[in-house]
Amino acid sequence: MENRNKHYALGLTCLFLAVGAFTASHHEMWRDEIQAWLLARDSTSVFNLFANLKYEGHPGLWHLCLMPLSRITHSPVIMQMFHLLITGATVYLFVRYAPFNWFQKLLFCFGYFVLYEYAIVARNYALGMLLITVFCVLFRERYKRFIWVGCVLFLLAHTSVHALIVTIAIAGALCCEYVFGSRFSQPLNRDIGAIEDKRPIWIGFALIGIGITTAVLQLSPPPDTGFAVAWHFNYDPKRVNNIVKLISRAYLPIPKTTLHFWGSNLLTTYPLFQAIQIPLFYFFLFFSVLLFFKRPTALLIYLTGTFGLLTFFYIKYQGSIRHHGFLFLTFLMCCWIYRDSPSINFGKTEQDDTGSVVSRVLNVAGTVVLTLLLICHAIGGIIATKMEHRHIFSYGKLTAEYIKSQGMQDHLIVADKDSATSTVVGYLPKRQVYYPSGSRLGSFVRWDKARTHNVTNQLVIEAARKLSREHSQPVLIILNRAIGAKLRGQHNLSFLVKFTGSVIGNEGFHLYLMPDG
């Protein structure tokens, strides 16, 4: 049986990597992916990297991983390869060790988040998913390997703000489990009582605490931050309803079969689904509480993690499907660790709760619900990969290839809007272009207040004219919008080419050449 599981895990991982590699080869990275690459590539040192990260809203573990890769090559393709290997490791560990049946494991491997969102779109979230999986593997013997648990959670806290919230939920539950273990099952009491040297436990908790604290310190924004600056502490019924609906979108991620499929949800096009989104939230919440009720560690992680994420989405930043995926990962994690969590004594002798009729019914229902959810995820994964092959995700890569094919990669470049055109810069071996938004040279976007003003085409042309005169060179202008024929004629601009019609709507580009002099 052990060898069969190992071979099944290896086989599924190889199949996953083959499908993922083929899909990734058709994926043109967009600005958020390229932003991390540019930060790692163009930061001069680790200290400079963390200084540049202060506007990002995420801790820096992913960027630290990318930094040595960026010293090997200037091509961001290596980041895609590394990212896919991270998800491949997650797939292997999940299939090898998760307490689910073979069909559920198969569905998981080709689900929306695993196959597409956290495999093809190269972001820091895949690293968080891997570390959550490693934590689940360690959970069964957590008190024998608590330093390792501490190390994993230390790293998890530094992958993303959403993983940080999950880490806090896990840390709180483990602390309660350790302190109040006498109220739980006798096996847990024996496990804790058998530990003569408690120092590894305290070292593990210290690592978790340090990880959470240092991650929070990294997330503290500078005074001049210009992105997602609002806080929503007032009660807004409409906003509450929108946040509550995120559960159904995260648990049932089936994108539309259209050009702009990414971040969409096919089910929301049906009036019936729209009507039941809020009831679905209460169903999933009530069902999960029933399912985890006799296992307080799993229940506490689920409730704290879920409501912690929803609270963040409400008061700070509602986010997109890639952020909402942590709601489902939290549920799935609790399903995994359920059997290895201590059960409540209720003042009685220890019993196997699988013997009760209610527990049996709940376990069967849990298996059915999880399988149905994973089927929906697999449908979403298939649709997303199909749409990825069919459509250009972003024209940043093709625009950069055109620039290089025309021998213009060494030209002075003026680019606007910075958040969109930085995608092109990431595919060029160029460390600096001029961004009129912010009025500065750079490659990655600095999310401060200096760049929040609107930039007109006239201002872009004036900036290009100034550079052209200062350096006596032609200037290449990259815009994610067109310049009218009249304005081009007034400034003697040459229209070169346009690339439009991508999944990311504002990452189609128009190229113009400003002559020297």
C-alpha positions as CSV (number, residue, x, y, z in Angstrom):
1,M,0.0,0.0,0.0
2,E,2.8,2.4,0.9
3,N,4.6,1.7,-2.5
4,R,1.3,2.1,-4.3
5,N,0.7,5.5,-2.7
6,K,4.3,6.6,-3.6
7,H,3.9,5.5,-7.2
8,Y,0.6,7.1,-7.5
9,A,2.0,10.4,-6.1
10,L,5.0,10.3,-8.5
11,G,2.7,9.5,-11.5
12,L,0.3,12.3,-10.7
13,T,3.1,14.7,-10.1
14,C,4.7,13.9,-13.4
15,L,1.4,14.3,-15.2
16,F,0.7,17.6,-13.4
17,L,4.2,18.9,-14.3
18,A,3.7,18.0,-17.9
19,V,0.3,19.7,-18.2
20,G,1.6,22.6,-16.2
21,A,4.8,23.1,-18.3
22,F,2.8,23.0,-21.5
23,T,0.3,25.6,-20.1
24,A,3.0,27.8,-18.6
25,S,4.7,27.9,-22.0
26,H,1.6,29.6,-23.4
27,H,1.2,32.0,-20.5
28,E,2.4,35.6,-21.0
29,M,3.0,37.0,-17.5
30,W,1.3,40.1,-16.4
31,R,2.3,43.1,-14.2
32,D,1.9,41.5,-10.8
33,E,4.1,38.6,-11.7
34,I,6.7,40.8,-13.4
35,Q,6.7,43.3,-10.5
36,A,8.1,40.6,-8.1
37,W,10.7,39.7,-10.8
38,L,11.8,43.3,-11.3
39,L,12.1,43.9,-7.6
40,A,14.4,40.9,-7.2
41,R,16.3,41.6,-10.4
42,D,16.9,45.3,-10.0
43,S,17.5,45.5,-6.2
44,T,21.2,45.8,-5.6
45,S,21.3,43.9,-2.3
46,V,19.0,42.2,0.2
47,F,18.8,45.4,2.2
48,N,17.9,47.4,-0.9
49,L,15.3,44.7,-1.8
50,F,13.5,45.1,1.6
51,A,13.7,48.9,1.2
52,N,12.0,48.6,-2.2
53,L,9.4,46.1,-0.8
54,K,7.9,48.6,1.7
55,Y,5.2,49.6,-0.7
56,E,4.2,46.0,-1.8
57,G,1.9,44.9,1.0
58,H,3.4,41.5,1.2
59,P,6.4,40.1,3.1
60,G,9.5,39.3,1.1
61,L,10.1,35.5,1.1
62,W,9.1,35.1,-2.6
63,H,11.3,38.0,-3.6
64,L,14.3,36.5,-1.7
65,C,13.8,33.2,-3.6
66,L,13.8,35.1,-6.9
67,M,16.9,37.1,-6.2
68,P,19.5,34.4,-6.9
69,L,17.5,33.3,-9.9
70,S,17.7,36.8,-11.3
71,R,21.5,36.7,-11.1
72,I,21.5,33.6,-13.3
73,T,19.5,35.1,-16.1
74,H,17.6,38.3,-17.0
75,S,14.7,36.2,-18.4
76,P,11.7,35.9,-16.1
77,V,11.0,32.4,-17.7
78,I,13.2,30.9,-15.0
79,M,10.7,32.3,-12.4
80,Q,7.9,30.4,-14.1
81,M,9.9,27.2,-14.0
82,F,10.7,27.6,-10.3
83,H,7.1,28.5,-9.5
84,L,5.8,25.4,-11.3
85,L,8.3,23.2,-9.4
86,I,7.0,24.6,-6.1
87,T,3.4,23.6,-7.0
88,G,4.7,20.3,-8.2
89,A,6.2,19.7,-4.8
90,T,2.8,20.6,-3.2
91,V,1.1,18.1,-5.5
92,Y,3.5,15.3,-4.6
93,L,3.2,15.9,-0.8
94,F,-0.6,16.1,-1.0
95,V,-1.1,12.9,-3.0
96,R,1.5,11.1,-0.9
97,Y,0.3,12.1,2.6
98,A,-3.2,13.6,2.6
99,P,-5.8,11.4,4.2
100,F,-8.2,11.6,1.1
101,N,-9.1,8.9,-1.4
102,W,-7.4,8.6,-4.8
103,F,-10.2,10.3,-6.7
104,Q,-10.2,13.4,-4.4
105,K,-6.4,13.6,-4.8
106,L,-6.7,13.5,-8.6
107,L,-9.3,16.2,-8.5
108,F,-7.2,18.4,-6.3
109,C,-4.2,18.1,-8.6
110,F,-6.1,19.5,-11.5
111,G,-8.3,21.9,-9.6
112,Y,-8.5,25.6,-10.4
113,F,-6.1,26.9,-7.7
114,V,-3.6,24.1,-8.0
115,L,-3.4,23.7,-11.8
116,Y,-3.9,27.3,-12.7
117,E,-4.0,30.1,-10.1
118,Y,-1.1,28.8,-8.0
119,A,0.9,27.1,-10.8
120,I,0.6,29.1,-14.0
121,V,0.3,32.6,-12.6
122,A,3.7,33.0,-10.9
123,R,3.0,34.7,-7.6
124,N,4.0,34.3,-4.0
125,Y,0.8,32.4,-3.2
126,A,2.1,29.0,-4.4
127,L,4.9,29.2,-1.8
128,G,2.2,29.7,0.9
129,M,0.2,26.7,-0.4
130,L,3.4,24.5,-0.3
131,L,4.2,25.5,3.3
132,I,0.6,24.9,4.4
133,T,0.9,21.4,2.9
134,V,4.2,20.8,4.7
135,F,2.5,21.9,7.9
136,C,-0.3,19.3,7.4
137,V,2.3,16.6,6.8
138,L,4.1,17.5,10.0
139,F,0.9,17.8,12.0
140,R,0.5,14.2,13.0
141,E,3.8,14.2,14.9
142,R,3.8,17.9,15.6
143,Y,5.1,17.6,19.2
144,K,8.0,15.4,18.1
145,R,9.0,17.9,15.4
146,F,7.8,21.1,16.9
147,I,10.9,23.1,15.9
148,W,10.2,22.1,12.3
149,V,6.6,23.1,12.7
150,G,7.9,26.5,14.0
151,C,10.2,26.9,11.0
152,V,7.5,26.1,8.5
153,L,5.1,28.6,10.1
154,F,7.8,31.2,10.4
155,L,8.3,30.9,6.6
156,L,4.6,30.7,5.9
157,A,4.0,34.1,7.6
158,H,6.5,35.6,5.2
159,T,4.8,34.5,1.9
160,S,1.8,36.8,1.8
161,V,-0.5,38.8,4.0
162,H,-3.2,36.1,3.5
163,A,-0.9,33.3,4.6
164,L,0.1,35.5,7.6
165,I,-3.6,35.5,8.7
166,V,-3.7,31.7,8.3
167,T,-0.4,31.4,10.3
168,I,-1.9,33.5,13.1
169,A,-5.0,31.2,13.2
170,I,-2.8,28.0,13.3
171,A,-0.5,29.5,16.0
172,G,-3.5,30.4,18.2
173,A,-5.0,27.0,17.8
174,L,-1.7,25.2,18.6
175,C,-1.2,27.4,21.6
176,C,-4.7,26.6,23.0
177,E,-4.2,22.9,22.3
178,Y,-0.9,22.8,24.2
179,V,-2.1,24.9,27.1
180,F,-5.5,23.3,27.5
181,G,-4.6,19.8,26.4
182,S,-6.0,18.3,29.6
183,R,-9.5,19.0,28.3
184,F,-8.9,17.0,25.2
185,S,-8.2,13.4,24.4
186,Q,-5.9,11.2,26.5
187,P,-3.6,10.4,23.5
188,L,-2.8,14.1,23.3
189,N,-2.1,14.2,27.1
190,R,0.2,11.3,26.7
191,D,2.0,12.9,23.7
192,I,2.6,16.2,25.6
193,G,3.3,14.4,28.9
194,A,5.9,12.2,27.3
195,I,8.0,15.2,26.3
196,E,10.6,15.5,29.0
197,D,12.4,18.4,27.4
198,K,10.0,21.2,26.7
199,R,12.6,23.4,25.1
200,P,11.8,22.3,21.5
201,I,8.1,23.3,22.1
202,W,9.1,26.7,23.3
203,I,11.6,27.2,20.5
204,G,8.9,26.3,18.0
205,F,6.4,28.8,19.5
206,A,9.2,31.4,19.6
207,L,9.9,30.9,15.9
208,I,6.2,31.2,15.1
209,G,6.0,34.4,17.2
210,I,9.1,35.9,15.6
211,G,7.8,35.0,12.1
212,I,4.5,36.7,12.7
213,T,6.0,39.8,14.3
214,T,8.6,40.3,11.6
215,A,6.0,39.8,8.8
216,V,3.7,42.3,10.4
217,L,6.6,44.8,10.7
218,Q,7.3,44.3,6.9
219,L,3.6,45.0,6.1
220,S,3.6,48.4,7.9
221,P,3.2,50.9,5.1
222,P,5.2,54.1,4.7
223,P,3.5,57.4,5.1
224,D,3.5,58.1,1.4
225,T,2.0,54.8,0.3
226,G,-0.5,55.3,-2.5
227,F,-2.1,51.9,-3.0
228,A,-5.1,50.5,-1.0
229,V,-4.9,53.3,1.6
230,A,-8.5,53.2,2.7
231,W,-9.7,51.3,5.8
232,H,-13.4,50.3,6.1
233,F,-14.4,50.1,9.8
234,N,-17.9,51.4,9.4
235,Y,-20.8,48.9,9.0
236,D,-21.9,48.7,5.3
237,P,-24.6,46.0,4.6
238,K,-23.8,46.0,0.9
239,R,-20.1,45.5,1.6
240,V,-20.8,42.8,4.1
241,N,-22.9,40.9,1.6
242,N,-20.2,41.2,-1.0
243,I,-17.6,39.8,1.4
244,V,-19.9,37.0,2.5
245,K,-20.3,36.0,-1.2
246,L,-16.6,35.4,-1.5
247,I,-16.9,32.1,0.2
248,S,-19.0,30.6,-2.6
249,R,-16.7,32.1,-5.2
250,A,-13.6,30.6,-3.5
251,Y,-15.3,27.2,-2.9
252,L,-16.7,27.0,-6.4
253,P,-14.1,28.7,-8.7
254,I,-15.5,28.1,-12.2
255,P,-14.4,30.9,-14.6
256,K,-16.3,32.0,-17.6
257,T,-15.4,30.8,-21.1
258,T,-14.7,34.3,-22.4
259,L,-11.7,36.4,-23.2
260,H,-11.6,38.0,-19.8
261,F,-12.1,34.7,-17.9
262,W,-9.5,35.4,-15.2
263,G,-11.2,36.4,-11.9
264,S,-14.6,35.8,-13.3
265,N,-17.2,33.2,-12.1
266,L,-19.5,31.4,-14.5
267,L,-22.0,30.5,-11.8
268,T,-22.7,34.2,-11.0
269,T,-24.2,34.6,-14.4
270,Y,-27.1,32.4,-13.3
271,P,-29.8,34.2,-11.2
272,L,-30.4,31.1,-9.0
273,F,-26.8,31.1,-7.9
274,Q,-26.9,34.8,-7.3
275,A,-29.9,34.3,-5.0
276,I,-28.3,31.5,-3.0
277,Q,-24.8,32.9,-2.5
278,I,-25.5,34.2,1.0
279,P,-27.4,31.1,2.0
280,L,-24.4,29.1,0.7
281,F,-22.1,31.0,3.1
282,Y,-24.2,30.0,6.1
283,F,-24.4,26.4,4.8
284,F,-20.7,26.0,4.4
285,L,-20.1,27.7,7.8
286,F,-22.7,25.6,9.6
287,F,-21.6,22.4,7.9
288,S,-17.9,23.0,8.7
289,V,-18.7,23.7,12.4
290,L,-20.6,20.5,12.6
291,L,-17.9,18.6,10.8
292,F,-15.0,19.9,13.0
293,F,-17.0,20.4,16.2
294,K,-15.5,17.5,18.2
295,R,-12.0,18.4,17.1
296,P,-11.4,21.9,18.6
297,T,-8.0,22.4,17.0
298,A,-9.3,22.0,13.5
299,L,-12.4,24.0,14.4
300,L,-10.5,26.9,15.9
301,I,-8.1,27.1,12.9
302,Y,-11.1,27.0,10.5
303,L,-13.1,29.7,12.3
304,T,-10.2,32.0,13.1
305,G,-8.6,31.6,9.6
306,T,-11.9,32.1,7.7
307,F,-13.2,35.1,9.7
308,G,-9.7,36.6,9.8
309,L,-9.5,36.5,6.0
310,L,-13.0,37.8,5.6
311,T,-12.3,40.6,8.1
312,F,-9.2,41.6,6.1
313,F,-11.2,41.6,2.9
314,Y,-13.8,43.8,4.5
315,I,-11.7,46.4,6.3
316,K,-8.7,46.6,4.0
317,Y,-8.7,45.1,0.5
318,Q,-11.3,42.9,-1.0
319,G,-8.9,41.3,-3.5
320,S,-9.3,38.8,-6.3
321,I,-9.8,35.1,-6.7
322,R,-6.1,34.4,-6.0
323,H,-6.5,36.0,-2.5
324,H,-9.9,34.3,-1.9
325,G,-8.3,30.9,-2.6
326,F,-6.9,31.0,1.0
327,L,-10.5,30.6,2.2
328,F,-10.7,27.2,0.5
329,L,-7.1,26.3,1.5
330,T,-8.1,26.9,5.1
331,F,-11.1,24.6,4.8
332,L,-9.1,21.9,3.0
333,M,-6.2,22.1,5.6
334,C,-8.7,21.5,8.4
335,C,-10.2,18.5,6.6
336,W,-6.7,17.1,6.4
337,I,-5.6,17.6,10.0
338,Y,-9.1,16.7,11.4
339,R,-8.2,13.0,12.2
340,D,-5.0,14.0,13.9
341,S,-6.6,16.7,16.0
342,P,-7.5,15.9,19.6
343,S,-11.2,15.2,20.4
344,I,-13.1,16.8,23.3
345,N,-13.6,14.5,26.3
346,F,-16.8,16.1,27.5
347,G,-15.9,14.6,30.9
348,K,-16.2,11.0,29.6
349,T,-13.8,8.3,28.8
350,E,-12.0,8.5,25.5
351,Q,-14.0,7.0,22.7
352,D,-13.5,6.8,19.0
353,D,-16.0,9.2,17.6
354,T,-16.3,7.2,14.4
355,G,-18.4,4.8,16.4
356,S,-21.3,7.2,16.8
357,V,-24.0,7.4,14.1
358,V,-23.9,11.1,14.0
359,S,-20.2,11.1,13.4
360,R,-20.5,8.5,10.7
361,V,-23.1,10.5,8.9
362,L,-21.0,13.7,9.2
363,N,-17.9,11.9,7.9
364,V,-19.8,10.5,4.9
365,A,-21.4,13.9,4.3
366,G,-18.0,15.6,4.6
367,T,-16.5,13.2,2.0
368,V,-19.4,13.9,-0.4
369,V,-19.3,17.6,0.0
370,L,-15.5,17.8,-0.4
371,T,-15.7,15.6,-3.5
372,L,-18.3,17.8,-5.1
373,L,-16.3,20.9,-4.3
374,L,-13.2,19.3,-5.8
375,I,-15.1,18.3,-8.9
376,C,-16.1,22.0,-9.4
377,H,-12.4,23.0,-8.9
378,A,-11.4,20.5,-11.6
379,I,-13.9,21.9,-14.0
380,G,-12.6,25.4,-13.2
381,G,-9.0,24.2,-13.7
382,I,-9.8,22.7,-17.1
383,I,-11.7,25.8,-18.3
384,A,-8.9,28.1,-17.1
385,T,-6.1,26.1,-18.9
386,K,-8.2,25.9,-22.0
387,M,-8.8,29.7,-22.0
388,E,-5.0,30.2,-21.3
389,H,-4.2,28.3,-24.5
390,R,-6.8,30.2,-26.5
391,H,-6.1,33.8,-25.5
392,I,-3.1,36.1,-25.0
393,F,-3.0,36.8,-21.3
394,S,-0.9,40.0,-21.6
395,Y,0.9,41.6,-24.5
396,G,3.9,42.5,-22.4
397,K,6.0,39.6,-23.7
398,L,5.1,40.0,-27.4
399,T,5.7,43.7,-27.2
400,A,9.1,43.2,-25.7
401,E,9.9,40.6,-28.4
402,Y,8.9,43.1,-31.1
403,I,11.2,45.7,-29.5
404,K,14.1,43.3,-29.5
405,S,13.4,42.2,-33.0
406,Q,13.6,45.8,-34.2
407,G,16.8,46.4,-32.4
408,M,15.2,49.1,-30.2
409,Q,16.0,47.5,-26.8
410,D,18.7,50.1,-26.2
411,H,16.5,53.1,-27.0
412,L,15.5,55.5,-24.4
413,I,12.0,54.5,-23.4
414,V,9.1,56.5,-22.0
415,A,6.3,54.2,-20.7
416,D,2.8,54.9,-19.3
417,K,0.9,53.7,-17.5
418,D,3.7,52.4,-15.3
419,S,1.7,49.5,-13.7
420,A,0.9,48.1,-17.1
421,T,4.0,48.9,-19.1
422,S,6.3,47.5,-16.4
423,T,5.3,44.1,-17.8
424,V,7.1,45.0,-21.1
425,V,10.2,46.1,-19.1
426,G,10.3,42.8,-17.3
427,Y,10.9,41.0,-20.6
428,L,13.6,43.4,-21.6
429,P,17.3,43.4,-20.4
430,K,16.7,47.0,-19.3
431,R,16.9,48.3,-15.8
432,Q,15.5,51.8,-16.3
433,V,12.8,53.5,-18.4
434,Y,11.1,56.8,-17.7
435,Y,7.7,56.7,-16.1
436,P,5.8,60.0,-16.4
437,S,3.6,58.7,-13.7
438,G,5.9,59.5,-10.8
439,S,8.2,61.5,-13.1
440,R,11.2,59.2,-12.6
441,L,13.4,56.5,-14.0
442,G,12.9,52.9,-12.9
443,S,11.7,49.4,-13.8
444,F,9.4,48.1,-11.0
445,V,6.4,50.2,-9.9
446,R,6.8,52.2,-6.7
447,W,3.3,52.4,-5.2
448,D,3.6,55.8,-3.6
449,K,1.5,59.0,-3.8
450,A,3.8,60.5,-6.3
451,R,2.3,58.3,-9.1
452,T,-1.3,58.8,-8.3
453,H,-1.8,61.8,-10.6
454,N,-3.3,61.3,-14.1
455,V,-0.9,61.5,-17.0
456,T,-2.2,62.7,-20.4
457,N,-0.8,61.8,-23.8
458,Q,0.4,65.3,-24.1
459,L,2.5,65.0,-20.9
460,V,4.0,61.7,-22.2
461,I,5.0,63.3,-25.4
462,E,6.5,66.3,-23.6
463,A,8.6,63.9,-21.4
464,A,9.8,62.0,-24.5
465,R,10.6,65.3,-26.3
466,K,12.7,66.5,-23.3
467,L,14.6,63.2,-23.2
468,S,15.2,63.2,-26.9
469,R,16.7,66.7,-26.8
470,E,18.8,66.0,-23.7
471,H,20.4,62.9,-25.1
472,S,20.1,63.6,-28.9
473,Q,18.5,60.2,-29.4
474,P,15.2,58.9,-30.6
475,V,12.8,57.9,-27.9
476,L,10.5,54.9,-27.9
477,I,7.1,55.5,-26.4
478,I,5.1,52.6,-24.9
479,L,1.5,53.3,-24.0
480,N,-1.4,51.1,-23.0
481,R,-3.7,53.4,-25.0
482,A,-3.6,55.1,-28.4
483,I,-2.4,58.6,-29.3
484,G,-4.7,60.3,-31.8
485,A,-3.5,61.0,-35.3
486,K,-3.7,64.8,-34.8
487,L,-1.5,64.8,-31.8
488,R,1.0,62.4,-33.5
489,G,1.2,64.8,-36.5
490,Q,1.8,67.8,-34.3
491,H,4.8,66.2,-32.7
492,N,6.1,64.2,-35.7
493,L,5.6,60.8,-33.9
494,S,5.8,57.6,-35.9
495,F,3.3,54.9,-35.1
496,L,5.1,51.5,-35.0
497,V,2.7,48.8,-34.0
498,K,-0.1,47.9,-31.6
499,F,-1.0,44.8,-29.7
500,T,-4.5,44.7,-28.3
501,G,-7.1,42.2,-27.1
502,S,-5.5,40.4,-24.2
503,V,-7.1,38.8,-21.1
504,I,-5.7,41.6,-19.0
505,G,-7.6,44.4,-20.8
506,N,-5.2,47.3,-20.1
507,E,-2.1,45.3,-21.0
508,G,-2.4,45.9,-24.7
509,F,0.2,48.3,-26.0
510,H,0.8,51.0,-28.6
511,L,4.4,51.8,-29.7
512,Y,5.5,55.2,-31.1
513,L,8.9,56.6,-32.0
514,M,9.9,60.2,-31.2
515,P,12.7,61.3,-33.5
516,D,15.9,62.8,-32.0
517,G,16.4,66.5,-32.0
